[in-house]
């Protein structure tokens, strides 16, 4: 695709590369390269560096702090970030709730919330799924009852990623039980320090509480924290989900992983005097995934082109979500094939702060199994891939 870049775009790419080489903190880069889990401070420190540069929110409108880049510049920036391994800003604030606020919030809400999101002064989490409302999200039961100038919220949200770090949570709540379930939902912003909120960590297979349950027990929320109109939250939620599904595609990250996978496969003996990279069966599997990622890349560019002129991603976001998550999982499977029995040991300490990056097996193979198991969730969160196929059938194929 570089053949299509103009001289100005190539100069921009060089600027991005130079910035990343000089400003991406070396200690965070070392963690990324060695598979060590990033902490909250790592994310915030890097996001503040991007904010200082003016590059924290490429997709925001300029009036709220966006860069004003065209879709090609956004593509270049995202690709260089991904190839470097630089973490994108945490999506819940910058890419999920912020578009809802600047699209549907009132002026006071925009002034109150957007600057702190842009500067990464506030950490947000997402309150959508519930113990009995996941793929069928419209069946959510968490209630918000209006009492004067407040809503009283009761219920439980689950699979709330990194809620242990969050200052605020954006929630879908039921404000009317007498209408069609999609029509009785509102979009509410809630301060996590409000009395009545408690967390229950959910420990994943690697022993870390990446997700949580969030419990609301008579939590009083100012009515001024309602986004848009009461009972119109489902409309706002669907727009947010299109942004989330587009982000899940993660083409730059997949390209980086494929690059590293090739290098790793070239170091693993195939038992016949060559390397695994020379094995025709393995090479065929690798080529198949590379083709999928390349096709996904072009599809994502078309979507970015639409977003760049002010449109929200449409049903094509569901296509990106399906193909992107399935390609990522295929890459996981190839890593497992390369690692072989070396991926079996589990040493939790190697993923944490203070690890020297010495892993068991070639190329950090002991991290491979954890990555494989963790990434199985990709085809579920943001709306399961089965649900996305239904969306495509209705919105694209007209079935």
N, C-alpha and C positions, 0 to 999 in steps of 0.2 A: 504493500500500500504506500510505501514511502515515495514511489515514483509519482504519486499524485500530489504530494506535498509541494506547496509553493516555497519560494526562498524565505518568505516571512515565517511560514509555519515551521520550516526546518530551523530557523533561528530561534523560534519559540521553544522548540524541542530541546535545543542546546541549552537554552536558559533554564529550563526545568531540570535537565540533567545536572547542570552546574550547581543549581540550588540544592538539589537532593544530595549531591556528593559533599557539599560543604556544610549543610545545615541539618541533615537527618542525623540525630545523635548516634554516635558510634556504639554506645552501650545498648541502645534499643535495637540497632541493626544487628548487633551480635546475638541478642536474644532471639530475634526473628530467624536468623540463620541457623541457630542451634536448637530451635524448637522449644525455647523456654517461654513459659506463659508470661504475657505482658500484664503488668499491674495497672491500676487506675491512674496512678501518677505518670506512667509511661505514655498512656494515651493522651492525657490532658496536656502534658508538657509538649508533645509533638503537635497537638492541635493548636496550641497557643503560638507555636512557631509559624504554623501555616496562617494563623489569624494575623500575626504581625506582618507577614508578607502580603496579606490581602488575598490569600488563596484558600481560605477555609471553606467557602461555600460556592463552588463554581456554578451550581445550578440555580442558585437563588437569583431573583430579580436584582438588578443593580441598585434599585432604590432601597433595598434592605441590606445591602452589603455583598451582593454577588459580584463576580469578576467581570461580567460583560463579555466573556469569551464566546466565540462561535463554537459550533458543535465539534469542529475538527480540533480546536484547541483543547476542549474538554476531553476529547478522546486521547489526545497526546498526553495530557496531564495524568489522566487515569492510568494509561498504559505505562508511563514511566514510573509512576508511584508503585504500580503492581509489580513491575519487573525488579524494582529496587527492594521490594518487600516492606515499603513504608506503609504503616496502617492507615486506612482511610479514617476520617472522623467518625466517631461512634454514631451509628445511623439513627438511633432513636430520637435524638434532638435535631441534628442537622438535616437529616434526609426524610424524616417521617413526620414528627409533630410540627416542625417549622413550616413546611408547605401548607399544612392545614391551617396554621395560624395566619400566615400571610395571604392565604386564599379566602378564608371564611371568617377570620377573627375581626373584631372591631379595631379601631385605631388605637384605643387605649391598650388593648391586649397586645397589639403589635409592638407598641413602644415599651411595654412592660417585659415581654418575654424574648423577643427576637434578639436584642443586643447581647443578652447573657448567653443565649444559645450560640450565637456567632463567635463570641469570645471564649466559649467553653468554660464559662464560670459556673454553669449548672449542668448536672448529669441527669438525663431523663431515662425513664424506662416505660415499657408498653404494657398497659392493662387491657388485654383483649381476651385471650383464652381463659376458660374456666374449667373446673373439674368435669363438668358435663356439657361444655360448649367449646369444642375445638374446631373441627372442620365445619360443623354446623354452628357457626359463630352467632348467628341471629337468635339462637336459643338461650343466650346468656341470661342469667338470673340476678346478677348484682343490681340492686335497686338504688335509686336516688329519689327521695321523696322531698318535694319542695315544702319548706316551712319558713315563710317570710322571705328574708333575704339570703337564705341558706338552703342547701340540699343536704339531707341526711342519708349517707351512703352505707349500705350493708351488703356483704357478700364476700366472695373470694375469687381472686384471679390466680392463674397458675402458669407455669413455664415462663415466668417473668425474668428474662435474661438480665443478669447483673443488677437486679433490684437492690442488692446489698450496698451498692455504691450510689444509688439514685437519690437526688434531692427532690425531684418531682416525678409524677407518673401521669400519663394521659390515658384516660379510661373510657371505655364504652359502658354505659350504665342504662338500666331500664327505667324510664320515667313514665311509661304508660303501659298497663297490662290489658287494656280493653281493645286494642287495635291489632292489626296484623303485626307479627313479631318484628319485622324489619322497620315498621313505622313507629315503634314506641321506644326507640333507642336514642340516647343523647351522648354528646362528646364533652367530657369534663376533665379539667386540669386540676390535679390534687397535689398539694404539698405533702411530701412523705413524712414530714415532722408533725403532721396533724395528729392530735390524740385519737386513739382508737385504731391506728394502723399498726399491724405487726407482721413480721416475716417468718416463714418456715423454710429453711434451705432444703433444696432437693439435690442430693449428692449424685453425681453422674458416675459412670464406670471408672473414670480416672480418679475418683475420690474427691473431686472439687465441686463446690456448690455454685455452678455456673448459672443455674436457674433457681427460682424460688416460688413459693406460694405467698401471695400478699392478701392479708385478711383485713376487712373493713368492718368495724364494730361501732355503729352509730357515729360515723365520721362526719363532722360538720364542715361543709365546703361552701365558701361564698358563691352565691349565684352568679357573680360577675366572672367566675371561672368557667362558665358555660361557653363553649365555642358555637357561634352561629345560633340557630334556632333550636328550641327544645323539640325533641322527637325527630330531628333531622340528622342525627349522628351517623346513621347507616350510610347516608350519601357521602359524608366526609370520610368515613372509615374506608369506603371502597376506593376513594381517591388515594388515600394514604397507602393502601395495600398495593396499588399499581406501582407506586414509587418503590415500596419495599421489594416487590417481586422483580423489578428491573435491577435493583441493587444486588439481589441474590445471584444474578448471572455470573458476576465476578470473572469476566474474561481475562483481565490482566493477571489475576492470581493464578488462574489455570495455565496461562502461557508461561509464567515463571516456574510453576511446578513441573510442567512438561520439559522445560529447558533443563532443570535440575535432574529430572528423572533420566533423561538421555545421558547426561554426564555420569550419573550413578550406574546405569546399566552397562556402560562401557568399562566399568571397573570390576564387574562381577563375572567370574569365570562361568562358562556354560558347560564345562566338563568335557569339552571336545577340542580344547586348544584355543578357543576363541572367547569372546565375551557374550553376555546375554544380549547385548545390543545387536550382535550378528545373527541371533536366532531368528529365522524367518517368521515363526509363529508369533513371537513377542513383537518383532518389528511391525507385523501386520496389525496387531492390536494397538500399538502405539500410533501408527499412521491413521487408523480409523478415528481415534480420539482427536488427533491433531486436526483432521478434516472437520470434525464436528465443532471444535472450538473456533476454527477459522470461519465457518459458516455462521456460528453464533456471533462472532465479532462483527460481521457485516450487518447482521440483523440488529444488533445493539446500536450500531452507528445510525441506522435508519430511525430508530426510536429516539436517540439523542438529537437527531435533526429536528424531530417534531417537538421535543421538549424545549429546544433552543428558541423556538418561536412562540413559546408560551403555552403549549398544549400539555396536558397531563398524559402520561403514557396510557395507551388504550389496551385492548385485549392482547396486543402483541407482547405486553409485559408477562402474560401467562405463558406464552411460547418461550420467551427468554428464561423464565423461571424453570420450566420443565427441562429444556435442553441444557441449561447451565448447571443445574444440580445433578442431572444424570451424567454429564461429562465429568464433573468434579468427582463423583463416586467411581466412575470408571478409572480415573487417574489414581484414586485411592487403591483400587484393586491391583493396578499395575505396580504401585509401590510395594504392596504386600507380596507380589510375585517376585520382585527384585530382592526384597529383604529376606524372604524365605524364613527359616527357623529363627533367624536373628530378631524377628519382630515379636517373638513370644515373651521375653522378659518384660516385666513391668516394674520400673524403678521410679516411683512418684517424684522423688527428689530432683530428678533430672529436668523436670518441667518448671521448677520453681526458682525464685530469686536466689542467687548464690551458687547455682550450678556452674561448673567450669566447662560445660558443653561436651564432656566426654560421655558418649552414649555407648550402649552395648551394640556391637555389630557394625557393619560398614555403613557410612553415611548417616549415622544416627538412626539406624533401622529400628531401634527399640521404641521410637516415637511413632512408628508407622501404624501399629495396631490401634493405638489410642486415637490417632487421626481418622483412621478408617471407621471406627465405631462412632466417634463423635459426629462425623459427617453424614452418617445415615439419616440424621434429623433433617438435613437440607431439603429432602424431597417431601418433608411434612410441614415445616414451619413456613409462615407467609401464605398459608393455604396449601393443602396437600396437592401433589401433582395430579391426583385423580380429580380433585375439584377444579384444577386449572383446565383439564381436558373438557370438563363440562362447560366451563366458561367459553372456551374456544369454539365448542360445538354450537353454542347458542349465539355468541356475538360475531363469530367469523363465518361459520358455515351455515348459520341460520336454521339449525336443526331443532 
